[in-house]
């Protein structure tokens, strides 16, 4: 993975984050967020991958149900945010939509994505501090604006 700041003004920074074959996107993007000390950001992008693990939230059972895709896929949409956990660490929350060779499309909450050959992301960072807190009884932390600054 490599990245470069491509804009910086009025408190907002924008980065191009480019991943290469073999990179695991969640781990790399989380490392980037920690290294740059992100407290609030939006992430968007496109690319391709050799495999992915996604999940959907089974609200009735209060848990994520993962599913794997083990083939070359196009990442037609990568959308997410970064906010701070209770312990002050940046946490990525992303959803992706991927297309298979037959044109079928699926998507969900991103757990893991193995890049092949590239994933091109734009990360827009704001000076705010968005804070996430666990949602009682759920496997998800949500942004709490009342606790953010």
RONULUM-778775 format. One record per residue: residue number from 1; residue in three letters; y, z, x of N, C-alpha, C in turn. Coordinates in Angstrom, 2 decimals, padded with zeros to 5 digits. Layout:
<recs>
{rec NUM,'ALA',{Y,Z,X},{Y,Z,X},{Y,Z,X}}
...
</recs>
This chain:
<recs>
{rec 1,'UNK',{-001.17,000.00,000.84},{000.00,000.00,000.00},{001.24,000.00,000.88}}
{rec 2,'UNK',{002.24,-000.73,000.42},{003.53,-000.68,001.06},{004.59,-000.61,-000.02}}
{rec 3,'UNK',{005.74,-000.05,000.34},{006.82,000.01,-000.63},{008.16,-000.08,000.07}}
{rec 4,'UNK',{009.15,-000.49,-000.75},{010.51,-000.63,-000.23},{011.48,-000.34,-001.36}}
{rec 5,'UNK',{012.54,000.39,-001.03},{013.61,000.61,-002.00},{014.35,-000.69,-002.14}}
{rec 6,'UNK',{014.51,-001.18,-003.38},{015.16,-002.46,-003.60},{016.50,-002.31,-004.31}}
{rec 7,'UNK',{016.81,-001.11,-004.79},{018.11,-000.85,-005.42},{018.38,000.64,-005.36}}
{rec 8,'UNK',{019.66,000.99,-005.23},{020.06,002.39,-005.16},{021.52,002.48,-005.61}}
{rec 9,'UNK',{021.72,003.01,-006.79},{023.08,003.13,-007.29},{023.17,003.99,-008.52}}
{rec 10,'UNK',{024.26,004.72,-008.65},{024.51,005.58,-009.81},{023.38,006.57,-010.04}}
{rec 11,'UNK',{022.76,007.03,-008.96},{021.69,008.01,-009.07},{020.32,007.45,-009.37}}
{rec 12,'UNK',{020.24,006.15,-009.62},{018.97,005.51,-009.95},{018.50,004.69,-008.76}}
{rec 13,'UNK',{017.24,004.89,-008.39},{016.63,004.13,-007.30},{015.49,003.29,-007.87}}
{rec 14,'UNK',{015.34,002.10,-007.33},{014.24,001.24,-007.74},{013.44,000.84,-006.51}}
{rec 15,'UNK',{012.12,000.95,-006.63},{011.22,000.60,-005.53},{010.28,-000.52,-005.98}}
{rec 16,'UNK',{009.95,-001.39,-005.05},{008.82,-002.31,-005.20},{007.65,-001.64,-004.48}}
{rec 17,'UNK',{006.57,-001.44,-005.19},{005.36,-000.82,-004.62},{004.26,-001.87,-004.73}}
{rec 18,'UNK',{003.78,-002.31,-003.58},{002.80,-003.40,-003.55},{001.49,-002.87,-002.97}}
{rec 19,'UNK',{000.44,-003.00,-003.77},{-000.89,-002.56,-003.32},{-001.73,-003.77,-002.97}}
{rec 20,'UNK',{-002.67,-003.54,-002.06},{-003.52,-004.61,-001.54},{-004.98,-004.34,-001.86}}
{rec 21,'UNK',{-005.79,-005.34,-001.60},{-007.22,-005.23,-001.87},{-007.81,-003.96,-001.27}}
{rec 22,'UNK',{-008.56,-003.24,-002.10},{-009.20,-002.02,-001.66},{-008.43,-000.75,-002.00}}
{rec 23,'UNK',{-007.13,-000.87,-002.28},{-006.35,000.31,-002.65},{-006.82,000.83,-004.01}}
{rec 24,'UNK',{-006.83,002.13,-004.16},{-007.10,002.75,-005.46},{-005.73,003.14,-006.01}}
{rec 25,'UNK',{-005.34,002.54,-007.11},{-003.96,002.60,-007.60},{-003.47,004.00,-007.95}}
{rec 26,'UNK',{-004.27,004.79,-008.64},{-003.83,006.12,-009.06},{-003.57,007.00,-007.85}}
{rec 27,'UNK',{-004.49,007.00,-006.91},{-004.35,007.81,-005.70},{-003.14,007.35,-004.88}}
{rec 28,'UNK',{-002.98,006.05,-004.72},{-001.87,005.52,-003.92},{-000.53,005.81,-004.58}}
{rec 29,'UNK',{-000.44,005.60,-005.88},{000.82,005.82,-006.58},{001.17,007.31,-006.63}}
{rec 30,'UNK',{000.19,008.15,-006.77},{000.42,009.60,-006.73},{000.91,010.02,-005.34}}
{rec 31,'UNK',{000.31,009.46,-004.30},{000.76,009.74,-002.94},{002.19,009.29,-002.71}}
{rec 32,'UNK',{002.55,008.12,-003.23},{003.92,007.62,-003.14},{004.87,008.58,-003.85}}
{rec 33,'UNK',{004.51,009.02,-005.05},{005.37,009.93,-005.82},{005.58,011.25,-005.07}}
{rec 34,'UNK',{004.54,011.75,-004.43},{004.66,012.99,-003.64},{005.53,012.76,-002.41}}
{rec 35,'UNK',{005.29,011.67,-001.70},{006.04,011.37,-000.48},{007.53,011.20,-000.77}}
{rec 36,'UNK',{007.86,010.54,-001.86},{009.26,010.30,-002.21},{009.86,011.42,-003.07}}
{rec 37,'UNK',{009.04,012.43,-003.36},{009.47,013.60,-004.15},{010.06,013.19,-005.51}}
{rec 38,'UNK',{009.32,012.35,-006.20},{009.79,011.89,-007.51},{009.71,013.02,-008.53}}
{rec 39,'UNK',{010.74,013.11,-009.36},{010.77,014.10,-010.43},{010.86,013.45,-011.81}}
{rec 40,'UNK',{011.18,012.17,-011.84},{011.26,011.42,-013.08},{011.27,009.93,-012.74}}
{rec 41,'UNK',{010.31,009.19,-013.26},{010.25,007.76,-012.95},{009.50,007.01,-014.03}}
{rec 42,'UNK',{009.81,005.72,-014.13},{009.08,004.80,-014.99},{008.41,003.77,-014.09}}
{rec 43,'UNK',{007.19,003.39,-014.43},{006.41,002.46,-013.62},{005.98,001.29,-014.51}}
{rec 44,'UNK',{006.11,000.07,-013.98},{005.60,-001.09,-014.68},{005.07,-002.08,-013.65}}
{rec 45,'UNK',{004.13,-002.91,-014.08},{003.62,-003.89,-013.12},{002.53,-004.77,-013.68}}
{rec 46,'UNK',{002.06,-005.65,-012.78},{000.97,-006.58,-013.06},{000.14,-006.75,-011.80}}
{rec 47,'UNK',{-001.03,-007.34,-011.93},{-001.86,-007.58,-010.75},{-003.28,-007.93,-011.14}}
{rec 48,'UNK',{-004.19,-007.50,-010.28},{-005.61,-007.76,-010.52},{-006.43,-006.67,-009.85}}
{rec 49,'UNK',{-007.68,-006.52,-010.31},{-008.53,-005.45,-009.78},{-009.99,-005.87,-009.85}}
{rec 50,'UNK',{-010.79,-005.22,-009.01},{-012.22,-005.46,-009.00},{-012.96,-004.56,-009.99}}
{rec 51,'UNK',{-012.33,-003.44,-010.36},{-012.94,-002.54,-011.34},{-011.90,-001.52,-011.80}}
{rec 52,'UNK',{-012.20,-000.89,-012.91},{-011.29,000.12,-013.44},{-012.08,001.13,-014.27}}
{rec 53,'UNK',{-011.55,002.33,-014.32},{-012.03,003.33,-015.26},{-010.85,003.72,-016.13}}
{rec 54,'UNK',{-011.00,003.47,-017.42},{-009.98,003.79,-018.39},{-010.55,004.82,-019.36}}
{rec 55,'UNK',{-009.70,005.33,-020.23},{-010.16,006.29,-021.22},{-009.31,006.18,-022.47}}
{rec 56,'UNK',{-009.85,006.65,-023.55},{-009.07,006.80,-024.77},{-009.22,008.23,-025.23}}
{rec 57,'UNK',{-008.16,008.73,-025.84},{-008.13,010.12,-026.27},{-008.81,010.25,-027.63}}
{rec 58,'UNK',{-009.94,010.94,-027.64},{-010.62,011.26,-028.89},{-009.95,012.53,-029.42}}
{rec 59,'UNK',{-009.02,012.33,-030.31},{-008.21,013.45,-030.80},{-009.07,014.48,-031.54}}
{rec 60,'UNK',{-010.06,014.03,-032.30},{-010.91,014.96,-033.05},{-011.71,015.87,-032.13}}
{rec 61,'UNK',{-012.20,015.31,-031.02},{-012.99,016.10,-030.07},{-012.13,016.74,-028.98}}
{rec 62,'UNK',{-010.84,016.39,-028.95},{-009.88,016.95,-027.98},{-010.29,016.68,-026.54}}
{rec 63,'UNK',{-010.74,015.43,-026.29},{-011.09,015.06,-024.91},{-010.95,013.56,-024.71}}
{rec 64,'UNK',{-010.76,013.19,-023.45},{-010.73,011.78,-023.10},{-012.16,011.28,-023.00}}
{rec 65,'UNK',{-012.37,010.06,-023.48},{-013.68,009.43,-023.35},{-013.53,008.22,-022.43}}
{rec 66,'UNK',{-014.02,008.37,-021.19},{-013.85,007.29,-020.21},{-014.82,006.12,-020.45}}
{rec 67,'UNK',{-014.38,004.95,-019.99},{-015.27,003.79,-019.95},{-014.90,002.97,-018.72}}
{rec 68,'UNK',{-015.92,002.34,-018.13},{-015.73,001.60,-016.89},{-015.79,000.10,-017.12}}
{rec 69,'UNK',{-015.04,-000.61,-016.31},{-015.06,-002.07,-016.29},{-015.45,-002.45,-014.87}}
{rec 70,'UNK',{-016.57,-003.08,-014.71},{-017.10,-003.39,-013.37},{-017.13,-004.90,-013.14}}
{rec 71,'UNK',{-015.97,-005.52,-013.18},{-015.86,-006.95,-012.91},{-014.41,-007.24,-012.54}}
{rec 72,'UNK',{-014.19,-008.42,-011.99},{-012.83,-008.83,-011.65},{-012.01,-008.92,-012.93}}
{rec 73,'UNK',{-010.83,-008.31,-012.93},{-009.96,-008.29,-014.11},{-008.52,-008.55,-013.71}}
{rec 74,'UNK',{-007.76,-009.08,-014.66},{-006.33,-009.24,-014.50},{-005.65,-008.03,-015.13}}
{rec 75,'UNK',{-004.74,-007.41,-014.41},{-003.94,-006.33,-014.97},{-002.73,-007.01,-015.61}}
{rec 76,'UNK',{-002.78,-007.17,-016.92},{-001.71,-007.89,-017.61},{-000.55,-006.97,-017.98}}
{rec 77,'UNK',{-000.78,-005.67,-017.94},{000.28,-004.72,-018.19},{-000.09,-003.37,-017.59}}
{rec 78,'UNK',{000.82,-002.81,-016.82},{000.66,-001.48,-016.24},{001.95,-000.74,-016.58}}
{rec 79,'UNK',{001.85,000.28,-017.42},{003.02,001.03,-017.84},{002.76,002.52,-017.68}}
{rec 80,'UNK',{003.75,003.23,-017.17},{003.55,004.66,-017.01},{004.82,005.39,-016.68}}
{rec 81,'UNK',{004.64,006.69,-016.48},{005.76,007.53,-016.08},{005.28,008.55,-015.05}}
{rec 82,'UNK',{006.26,009.15,-014.40},{006.01,010.25,-013.48},{006.90,011.40,-013.92}}
{rec 83,'UNK',{006.32,012.57,-014.03},{007.07,013.79,-014.34},{006.39,014.94,-013.60}}
{rec 84,'UNK',{007.05,016.08,-013.56},{006.56,017.22,-012.80},{005.60,018.07,-013.62}}
{rec 85,'UNK',{004.54,018.53,-012.97},{003.60,019.46,-013.58},{004.19,020.87,-013.52}}
{rec 86,'UNK',{003.47,021.82,-014.07},{003.93,023.21,-014.05},{004.11,023.73,-012.63}}
{rec 87,'UNK',{003.32,023.24,-011.70},{003.45,023.70,-010.30},{004.42,022.85,-009.49}}
{rec 88,'UNK',{005.19,021.99,-010.17},{006.25,021.24,-009.50},{005.81,019.98,-008.79}}
{rec 89,'UNK',{004.58,019.53,-008.99},{004.09,018.30,-008.35},{004.27,017.11,-009.29}}
{rec 90,'UNK',{004.60,015.94,-008.72},{004.73,014.76,-009.58},{003.36,014.31,-010.09}}
{rec 91,'UNK',{003.31,013.97,-011.37},{002.06,013.53,-011.98},{002.26,012.18,-012.66}}
{rec 92,'UNK',{001.38,011.26,-012.36},{001.39,009.94,-012.98},{000.66,009.99,-014.31}}
{rec 93,'UNK',{001.24,009.36,-015.31},{000.57,009.12,-016.59},{000.74,007.64,-016.86}}
{rec 94,'UNK',{-000.35,006.90,-016.82},{-000.26,005.44,-016.97},{-001.32,004.92,-017.93}}
{rec 95,'UNK',{-000.95,003.82,-018.58},{-001.86,003.06,-019.42},{-001.86,001.63,-018.89}}
{rec 96,'UNK',{-003.00,000.98,-018.97},{-003.09,-000.41,-018.54},{-003.77,-001.25,-019.62}}
{rec 97,'UNK',{-003.42,-002.52,-019.61},{-004.11,-003.53,-020.41},{-004.68,-004.52,-019.41}}
{rec 98,'UNK',{-005.97,-004.81,-019.53},{-006.63,-005.72,-018.60},{-007.34,-006.83,-019.36}}
{rec 99,'UNK',{-007.41,-008.00,-018.71},{-008.07,-009.16,-019.29},{-009.29,-009.52,-018.45}}
{rec 100,'UNK',{-010.38,-009.82,-019.13},{-011.61,-010.24,-018.47},{-011.67,-011.76,-018.40}}
{rec 101,'UNK',{-012.65,-012.29,-017.68},{-012.74,-013.74,-017.47},{-012.90,-014.53,-018.76}}
{rec 102,'UNK',{-013.47,-013.90,-019.78},{-013.64,-014.62,-021.05},{-012.39,-014.54,-021.94}}
{rec 103,'UNK',{-011.34,-013.92,-021.44},{-010.10,-013.82,-022.19},{-010.00,-012.58,-023.05}}
{rec 104,'UNK',{-011.07,-011.83,-023.14},{-010.99,-010.60,-023.92},{-010.11,-009.58,-023.20}}
{rec 105,'UNK',{-009.46,-008.75,-023.97},{-008.50,-007.79,-023.44},{-008.87,-006.40,-023.92}}
{rec 106,'UNK',{-008.72,-005.44,-023.03},{-008.93,-004.04,-023.39},{-007.90,-003.21,-022.62}}
{rec 107,'UNK',{-007.80,-001.98,-023.01},{-006.84,-001.13,-022.32},{-007.07,000.32,-022.63}}
{rec 108,'UNK',{-006.26,001.15,-021.99},{-006.36,002.58,-022.23},{-005.65,003.38,-021.17}}
{rec 109,'UNK',{-005.88,004.66,-021.21},{-005.34,005.61,-020.25},{-006.00,005.35,-018.89}}
{rec 110,'UNK',{-005.20,005.20,-017.86},{-005.71,004.84,-016.54},{-006.25,006.06,-015.81}}
{rec 111,'UNK',{-007.51,005.99,-015.40},{-008.13,007.01,-014.56},{-008.30,006.52,-013.13}}
{rec 112,'UNK',{-008.70,005.25,-012.99},{-008.95,004.69,-011.66},{-008.86,003.16,-011.74}}
{rec 113,'UNK',{-008.32,002.57,-010.66},{-008.19,001.11,-010.61},{-008.32,000.67,-009.16}}
{rec 114,'UNK',{-009.30,-000.18,-008.88},{-009.52,-000.69,-007.53},{-008.91,-002.08,-007.41}}
{rec 115,'UNK',{-007.83,-002.17,-006.65},{-007.02,-003.37,-006.55},{-007.77,-004.48,-005.82}}
{rec 116,'UNK',{-007.67,-005.72,-006.38},{-008.15,-006.93,-005.71},{-007.53,-008.14,-006.36}}
{rec 117,'UNK',{-006.70,-008.91,-005.79},{-006.16,-008.80,-004.44},{-004.85,-008.02,-004.34}}
{rec 118,'UNK',{-004.11,-007.87,-005.49},{-002.81,-007.20,-005.40},{-002.48,-006.50,-006.71}}
{rec 119,'UNK',{-001.61,-005.51,-006.60},{-001.00,-004.86,-007.75},{000.47,-004.70,-007.40}}
{rec 120,'UNK',{001.34,-005.32,-008.21},{002.77,-005.34,-007.94},{003.48,-004.47,-008.97}}
{rec 121,'UNK',{004.04,-003.36,-008.48},{004.66,-002.38,-009.36},{006.15,-002.25,-009.06}}
{rec 122,'UNK',{006.91,-002.00,-010.10},{008.31,-001.64,-009.97},{008.43,-000.20,-010.47}}
{rec 123,'UNK',{008.98,000.66,-009.63},{009.14,002.07,-009.97},{010.64,002.37,-010.02}}
{rec 124,'UNK',{011.10,002.79,-011.20},{012.50,003.12,-011.39},{012.62,004.64,-011.47}}
{rec 125,'UNK',{013.38,005.20,-010.53},{013.49,006.65,-010.37},{014.86,007.11,-010.85}}
{rec 126,'UNK',{014.87,008.14,-011.68},{016.13,008.72,-012.14},{016.29,010.11,-011.52}}
{rec 127,'UNK',{017.51,010.64,-011.51},{017.74,011.96,-010.90},{017.29,013.13,-011.77}}
{rec 128,'UNK',{016.85,012.87,-012.99},{016.41,013.95,-013.88},{015.15,014.63,-013.34}}
{rec 129,'UNK',{014.87,015.79,-013.88},{013.61,016.48,-013.61},{012.89,016.61,-014.95}}
{rec 130,'UNK',{011.98,015.69,-015.20},{011.16,015.77,-016.41},{009.97,016.67,-016.11}}
{rec 131,'UNK',{009.67,017.55,-017.04},{008.58,018.51,-016.84},{007.51,018.34,-017.90}}
{rec 132,'UNK',{006.26,018.37,-017.42},{005.10,018.27,-018.31},{004.47,019.65,-018.45}}
{rec 133,'UNK',{003.97,019.92,-019.64},{003.25,021.15,-019.90},{001.97,020.79,-020.66}}
{rec 134,'UNK',{000.91,021.54,-020.40},{-000.33,021.26,-021.13},{-000.10,021.38,-022.64}}
{rec 135,'UNK',{-000.76,020.52,-023.36},{-000.73,020.55,-024.81},{-001.87,021.48,-025.24}}
{rec 136,'UNK',{-001.58,022.57,-025.93},{-002.63,023.53,-026.30},{-003.83,022.86,-026.97}}
{rec 137,'UNK',{-005.01,023.15,-026.43},{-006.25,022.62,-026.98},{-006.53,021.17,-026.67}}
{rec 138,'UNK',{-005.67,020.52,-025.87},{-005.84,019.11,-025.56},{-005.97,018.91,-024.05}}
{rec 139,'UNK',{-006.59,017.79,-023.62},{-006.74,017.53,-022.19},{-005.54,016.78,-021.61}}
{rec 140,'UNK',{-004.38,016.96,-022.18},{-003.23,016.18,-021.77},{-002.02,017.08,-021.65}}
{rec 141,'UNK',{-001.17,016.76,-020.68},{000.13,017.43,-020.55},{001.19,016.46,-021.04}}
{rec 142,'UNK',{002.14,016.97,-021.80},{003.19,016.11,-022.33},{004.54,016.52,-021.79}}
{rec 143,'UNK',{005.44,015.57,-021.76},{006.80,015.85,-021.30},{007.49,016.73,-022.33}}
{rec 144,'UNK',{008.10,017.81,-021.85},{008.85,018.73,-022.71},{010.32,018.63,-022.36}}
{rec 145,'UNK',{011.07,017.98,-023.19},{012.49,017.78,-022.91},{013.25,019.09,-022.87}}
{rec 146,'UNK',{012.88,020.07,-023.66},{013.57,021.36,-023.66},{013.43,022.08,-022.33}}
{rec 147,'UNK',{012.38,021.74,-021.56},{012.14,022.37,-020.26},{012.58,021.49,-019.10}}
{rec 148,'UNK',{013.11,020.33,-019.41},{013.53,019.37,-018.38},{015.02,019.48,-018.15}}
{rec 149,'UNK',{015.46,018.96,-016.99},{016.90,018.96,-016.70},{017.28,017.65,-016.04}}
</recs>
